Amino acid sequence: MLEVDRITTRYGAITALHDASLSVSAGELVAVVGPNGAGKTTLLNTVAGLLRPATGRIRFEGNDVTGAEPARLVRSGLALVPEHRRLFKDLTVDENLRLAGCTVKSPERRRRLEEASELFPVLRAKWTTSAGYLSGGEAQQLAIARALMSNPRLLLLDEPTLGLAPTMVDVVFELLARLREQGRTMLVVEQNATRALRLADRGYLLRSGRVVTTGTGADLAADTGLFDSFIGTEAAPQR
Amino acid sequence: MTKLLQSIVDGLGVGSTYALLALGISVIFGVMHLVNFAHGELITIGAYASYFFFLHGGSWWWMPLIIIGSAVLGSVVMELVAFRWVRHASPFTLLLTSFALERLSHALWQIFVSPKQRAFPKPSWVFNQFKIADISFEVMDVVTIAVTGVTLALTAVMFKRTLFGISVRGAAEDFDAARLMGVRANRVISGAFAYAGFLAGIAACLIVMRSPAAEPSMGADWLLKAVIAAVIGGLGSFTGAVVGGLVLGLLETLTRVYLPDIAEGWDKFSTAVVFILIAAFFVIRPEGVFKVTHAERV
């Protein structure tokens, strides 16, 4: 479904990703883990079209989408839940979701709003509240609900549990498991490395902008040496 | 008391025109982080459009349509031919581009029409007056306040209810996040310019109804006041722009009327006094009435 072929992304003179390659097949949940500054967010932002790679190609469902506008990528079935959620804080929950449904016509948008309110009961209760007043857990659920409004075939999630209380981390992981059961294809960057890898079909370990190893989620999660060498205890707190 | 009430109505009349222009400036600032110093040129475009329309036998019935249409077109073209190409450049480059457009507009009118003022007839009812409880009101003041009130109410509904309005608010808060939701950058920016042009067109109608004449530099004074109004309200805040416009209009009128009559022509200093008061306000509250913390650049 997604093929990232040797992409290099730079911020001015700084190279954040070097020749990084990965792939995601339909129905898979793929986790990307690594220490801070490894280039995980850069990778997702490049795939989602926020950054343009200096070299390399990105293909989505067989089409070359390298450097495509984010709005075009959303319409072709790829959505990103960005790091720190980036909700529109002055907009209500309803407005955040309606804005995210801008890719479809009005009746379909209404149907998806109903779906979102069913899938996220916590949001239903806060429908007319400004997103800036939501708790961390509610805000993260809104961020995911917002990305689902375009009904993406591939959902990218950047640090979905960042800054959340432990109970809310559980809620988000349960939600990911549920989305996976529904057959949603996902590429997840996550600080909770072990937990993400246990849930994932496959995983990639990124360090200093390079993919250093890849394997099944279970194998990578069980490889304690790998964590100590490349990620460090900070990134694998829940073993 | 009568004098005060009349001054307030006068002030709201002028202030509403500032509010319409300031709101347009704030909308553009929201989506592009650009203070568009060429925004006042939309008034000039509207005024010349009405001049040419009159020259070819047009009547005041169709004038609003001509003025608003030309201002919308002018605003969209401005974005298309100039700002789109420097959208990702530094704020300084954007600012310089707006200055260049403003100068270019002056030069073009001077070369192709005339550096002199071109007048045309005003509607007959503009300076008619009517009285309510011994207070006399100018029809144009009431028309200005009513038209602005309706326009702002419709604008509020548009921003709250329509997908375009929500997209503009979202894009003003975090443009990249809006793009990630599928909002097309070109469409929302063009739409914002068109809407700002629409607001400037309404302001231009109100201005040329009072002073039916077109001249190359007529937009400059209005622009300065509108930018100040937008900054008073908190640049990027839509509500703030309206509040800023009304406050500026009221301040101008009240200082002109109530400044002590110590010398002949003293009222000419009213604008300077207003600017000093505004400067003092910014010392106390540099971010304006409404603080805007977001407004990411595209």
Boltz contact constraints between the chains, C-beta under 6 A:
constraints:
  - contact:
      token1: [A, 50]
      token2: [B, 176]
      max_distance: 6.0
  - contact:
      token1: [A, 70]
      token2: [B, 179]
      max_distance: 6.0
  - contact:
      token1: [A, 70]
      token2: [B, 180]
      max_distance: 6.0
  - contact:
      token1: [A, 71]
      token2: [B, 179]
      max_distance: 6.0
  - contact:
      token1: [A, 71]
      token2: [B, 182]
      max_distance: 6.0
  - contact:
      token1: [A, 71]
      token2: [B, 184]
      max_distance: 6.0
  - contact:
      token1: [A, 74]
      token2: [B, 182]
      max_distance: 6.0
  - contact:
      token1: [A, 80]
      token2: [B, 180]
      max_distance: 6.0
  - contact:
      token1: [A, 86]
      token2: [B, 174]
      max_distance: 6.0
  - contact:
      token1: [A, 86]
      token2: [B, 177]
      max_distance: 6.0
  - contact:
      token1: [A, 88]
      token2: [B, 170]
      max_distance: 6.0
  - contact:
      token1: [A, 88]
      token2: [B, 173]
      max_distance: 6.0
  - contact:
      token1: [A, 90]
      token2: [B, 173]
      max_distance: 6.0
  - contact:
      token1: [A, 95]
      token2: [B, 166]
      max_distance: 6.0
  - contact:
      token1: [A, 98]
      token2: [B, 166]
      max_distance: 6.0
  - contact:
      token1: [A, 99]
      token2: [B, 166]
      max_distance: 6.0
  - contact:
      token1: [A, 99]
      token2: [B, 167]
      max_distance: 6.0
  - contact:
      token1: [A, 99]
      token2: [B, 170]
      max_distance: 6.0
  - contact:
      token1: [A, 99]
      token2: [B, 181]
      max_distance: 6.0
  - contact:
      token1: [A, 100]
      token2: [B, 181]
      max_distance: 6.0
  - contact:
      token1: [A, 102]
      token2: [B, 163]
      max_distance: 6.0
  - contact:
      token1: [A, 102]
      token2: [B, 182]
      max_distance: 6.0
  - contact:
      token1: [A, 102]
      token2: [B, 183]
      max_distance: 6.0
  - contact:
      token1: [A, 103]
      token2: [B, 182]
      max_distance: 6.0
  - contact:
      token1: [A, 150]
      token2: [B, 182]
      max_distance: 6.0
